[in-house]
Amino acid sequence: MTTETSLRTAPSPVSADHYRAVMRHLPTGVAAICAEDPETAGPAGLIVGTFQSLSLDPALVTFSVARTSSSWPKVARARWFSVSLLTNGQQGVCKALSSKAADKFQSITWSRSKFGTPHIEGSLGWIDCVVRDELDGGDHVLIIADVLEMQASDGEPLVFHGGRLGSFRECPTV
């Protein structure tokens, strides 16, 4: 039996609970995706743990968003958005942007970029982007975006692992 055949005839698919239980062992960075909502002219944002580089030439990034997200449609309407890479110590920003609050930015210090996108103050860096494509990703939408401008600063990243927020700790050299 070939691998292709065995995959097609595999028993039942993995349950969502089992999928979560295994995938929670993979640490991810925490990124704030933010834009100016064209309908309200106010900031809109959400947190993702799926943000990553995709291509160097052209410079592309990608992330995924649950189809049930109430914040992504606000960001998607703008097409232009920023990614703020959160630092250890910005757990409050993560909590605020993960909430269902009407004004998620009430307790967040941010500034407007030359593209009109919100940059969260104190983050490890920011990346200004424009949506290139939205692809089907099952119960998520996979976003591919062109990078327009980016900048980084020093600090420790905020990391999500095992259902908890923390920071990166370097292994001692042997």
C-alpha positions, 0 to 999 in steps of 0.5 A: 500500500502506498503512502498516498493510498493509506492517507486516503483510507486512514481511519477517522480524522484527528479530533479537535481536542486531540489536535489542540492537546498536541499542538499546545506543545509548540511555542509561538510568538505573539503578534498583534495585527492592527488596522484603522477600521474604515467604518469607524476610523478607530483602531481595530486589532487582534492577537495571532500566534501563527504569524511567520515570514513566508518569502524574502523576495518578494517580502511576504508574511503570513498568518491565519485567523479563525473564521469566527473572528469578529475583529478580522473583518474590521482589519480586512476592510482596511487591507493595510495593517500593522503587525506589532511583535509583542515583548515579554511584559506586554501580557496586558496588550495581549489580553486587551486585544484578545478580548471582546471589548468594544474599545480594545485599545483603551488601555494600549499606548500606540501611535499611527504609522505613515500608512495609518496603521496602529503601532503598539508602543514598546513592542519588539518591532512592527511590520506594515503590510497590505493584504495580498491574498486570503486563502481557505484554511479550513476553519481559518483564513490564511492571510498572505501579505506584502511587507511595506516597511519594518523595524525592530528593537531589543527585548525578549519576545512574548511567547505562548506555550501550553496555554500560558504566556511567557518569555524565551529563555536561552539554553546554557552552552555546553 
